[in-house]
């Protein structure tokens, strides 16, 4: 079989959570291979598999991706990550830290302005 992928995929076995369909509707899955552009995901059964897109969260890697379904066969799904990936932080701690860092930079600029360091 000819491989049409643009980037090499690494064989892995990572637990993942796929949000499919309605927000909050999730399915456990196993990521079988992954690259910076896509992955092959295995689900335990075929019922309710996504047909167009899904959100994939891999906690062990601390990453989340919006993905477009390219193919599915039996209980395997091949996905391509969307350009805007990663979608969201894996935990709200990451989001709070990001917001805190932004606020810190804003406050530091105000302090510099008040002290005349600019």
C-alpha positions as a LaTeX table, in Angstrom:
\begin{tabular}{lrrr}
\hline
Residue & $x$ (\AA) & $y$ (\AA) & $z$ (\AA) \\
\hline
Unk1 & 0.00 & 0.00 & 0.00 \\
Unk2 & 1.35 & 3.42 & $-0.98$ \\
Unk3 & 1.68 & 5.84 & 1.96 \\
Unk4 & 0.44 & 9.30 & 0.93 \\
Unk5 & 1.25 & 11.01 & 4.24 \\
Unk6 & 3.25 & 14.22 & 4.17 \\
Unk7 & 5.08 & 13.46 & 7.43 \\
Unk8 & 6.37 & 10.29 & 9.05 \\
Unk9 & 4.21 & 8.81 & 11.79 \\
Unk10 & 5.67 & 7.37 & 14.98 \\
Unk11 & 4.20 & 4.11 & 16.26 \\
Unk12 & 2.84 & 4.69 & 19.77 \\
Unk13 & 0.27 & 3.33 & 22.17 \\
Unk14 & $-1.20$ & 6.30 & 23.99 \\
Unk15 & $-4.53$ & 6.52 & 25.74 \\
Unk16 & $-6.76$ & 9.25 & 24.41 \\
Unk17 & $-10.21$ & 10.74 & 24.73 \\
Unk18 & $-12.15$ & 11.68 & 21.60 \\
Unk19 & $-15.00$ & 14.15 & 21.84 \\
Unk20 & $-17.42$ & 13.14 & 19.13 \\
Unk21 & $-20.69$ & 14.69 & 18.06 \\
Unk22 & $-22.30$ & 16.67 & 20.85 \\
Unk23 & $-19.98$ & 18.60 & 23.20 \\
Unk24 & $-19.28$ & 16.45 & 26.24 \\
Unk25 & $-19.88$ & 13.17 & 24.38 \\
Unk26 & $-16.58$ & 11.34 & 24.69 \\
Unk27 & $-15.13$ & 7.95 & 23.82 \\
Unk28 & $-11.94$ & 6.41 & 25.12 \\
Unk29 & $-9.50$ & 5.47 & 22.38 \\
Unk30 & $-5.93$ & 4.37 & 21.76 \\
Unk31 & $-3.63$ & 6.43 & 19.54 \\
Unk32 & $-1.69$ & 3.87 & 17.48 \\
Unk33 & 0.52 & 6.23 & 15.50 \\
Unk34 & 1.00 & 9.99 & 15.43 \\
Unk35 & 2.82 & 12.75 & 13.59 \\
Unk36 & 2.62 & 16.52 & 13.73 \\
Unk37 & $-0.12$ & 16.36 & 11.06 \\
Unk38 & $-2.30$ & 13.38 & 12.01 \\
Unk39 & $-2.87$ & 10.08 & 13.77 \\
Unk40 & $-4.48$ & 6.66 & 13.61 \\
Unk41 & $-6.91$ & 6.06 & 16.47 \\
Unk42 & $-8.42$ & 2.78 & 17.60 \\
Unk43 & $-11.82$ & 2.61 & 19.30 \\
Unk44 & $-13.15$ & $-0.39$ & 21.24 \\
Unk45 & $-16.22$ & $-0.70$ & 18.98 \\
Unk46 & $-17.67$ & 0.88 & 15.88 \\
Unk47 & $-20.91$ & 2.22 & 17.37 \\
Unk48 & $-21.06$ & 6.00 & 17.10 \\
Unk49 & $-17.71$ & 6.50 & 15.43 \\
Unk50 & $-17.19$ & 10.04 & 14.15 \\
Unk51 & $-17.76$ & 10.57 & 10.43 \\
Unk52 & $-16.38$ & 14.08 & 9.87 \\
Unk53 & $-14.41$ & 15.54 & 12.76 \\
Unk54 & $-13.51$ & 15.07 & 16.42 \\
Unk55 & $-11.51$ & 16.62 & 19.21 \\
Unk56 & $-8.69$ & 14.38 & 20.42 \\
Unk57 & $-7.10$ & 14.80 & 23.85 \\
Unk58 & $-3.91$ & 12.93 & 24.73 \\
Unk59 & $-3.31$ & 13.63 & 28.41 \\
Unk60 & 0.07 & 11.90 & 28.55 \\
Unk61 & 1.40 & 14.30 & 25.92 \\
Unk62 & $-0.53$ & 17.24 & 27.38 \\
Unk63 & $-2.02$ & 18.03 & 23.97 \\
Unk64 & $-5.42$ & 18.43 & 22.37 \\
Unk65 & $-6.22$ & 18.52 & 18.67 \\
Unk66 & $-9.17$ & 19.30 & 16.42 \\
Unk67 & $-9.04$ & 16.65 & 13.72 \\
Unk68 & $-10.75$ & 15.93 & 10.43 \\
Unk69 & $-11.62$ & 12.27 & 9.76 \\
Unk70 & $-9.84$ & 11.10 & 6.60 \\
Unk71 & $-10.75$ & 7.41 & 6.67 \\
Unk72 & $-12.22$ & 4.72 & 8.92 \\
Unk73 & $-11.97$ & 0.96 & 8.71 \\
Unk74 & $-13.46$ & $-1.41$ & 11.28 \\
Unk75 & $-12.73$ & 0.31 & 14.60 \\
Unk76 & $-9.75$ & 2.37 & 13.31 \\
Unk77 & $-9.98$ & 6.02 & 12.28 \\
Unk78 & $-7.33$ & 8.03 & 10.43 \\
Unk79 & $-7.37$ & 11.76 & 11.19 \\
Unk80 & $-5.59$ & 14.89 & 9.99 \\
Unk81 & $-5.02$ & 17.60 & 12.57 \\
Unk82 & $-6.50$ & 20.98 & 11.76 \\
Unk83 & $-4.20$ & 24.01 & 11.50 \\
Unk84 & $-5.69$ & 25.62 & 14.61 \\
Unk85 & $-4.69$ & 22.63 & 16.78 \\
Unk86 & $-4.14$ & 22.30 & 19.66 \\
Unk87 & $-7.66$ & 23.29 & 20.58 \\
Unk88 & $-7.60$ & 23.69 & 24.28 \\
Unk89 & $-5.37$ & 23.08 & 27.24 \\
Unk90 & $-5.68$ & 19.59 & 28.70 \\
Unk91 & $-6.45$ & 21.02 & 32.14 \\
Unk92 & $-7.76$ & 24.37 & 33.32 \\
Unk93 & $-4.47$ & 24.77 & 35.21 \\
Unk94 & $-2.70$ & 25.39 & 31.88 \\
Unk95 & $-5.30$ & 27.97 & 30.90 \\
Unk96 & $-5.07$ & 29.73 & 34.26 \\
Unk97 & $-1.26$ & 29.78 & 34.02 \\
Unk98 & $-1.43$ & 31.24 & 30.50 \\
Unk99 & $-3.82$ & 33.98 & 31.65 \\
Unk100 & $-1.65$ & 34.66 & 34.69 \\
Unk101 & 1.44 & 35.09 & 32.50 \\
Unk102 & $-0.42$ & 37.56 & 30.26 \\
Unk103 & $-1.61$ & 39.53 & 33.30 \\
Unk104 & 1.94 & 39.53 & 34.72 \\
Unk105 & 3.34 & 41.02 & 31.49 \\
Unk106 & 0.62 & 43.69 & 31.47 \\
Unk107 & 1.34 & 44.65 & 35.08 \\
Unk108 & 5.09 & 44.71 & 34.45 \\
Unk109 & 4.56 & 47.16 & 31.58 \\
Unk110 & 2.44 & 49.40 & 33.84 \\
Unk111 & 5.13 & 49.33 & 36.54 \\
Unk112 & 7.80 & 50.21 & 33.97 \\
Unk113 & 5.64 & 53.10 & 32.71 \\
Unk114 & 5.09 & 54.44 & 36.24 \\
Unk115 & 8.81 & 54.21 & 37.07 \\
Unk116 & 9.74 & 55.83 & 33.75 \\
Unk117 & 11.82 & 52.90 & 32.51 \\
Unk118 & 10.56 & 53.29 & 28.98 \\
\hline
\end{tabular}
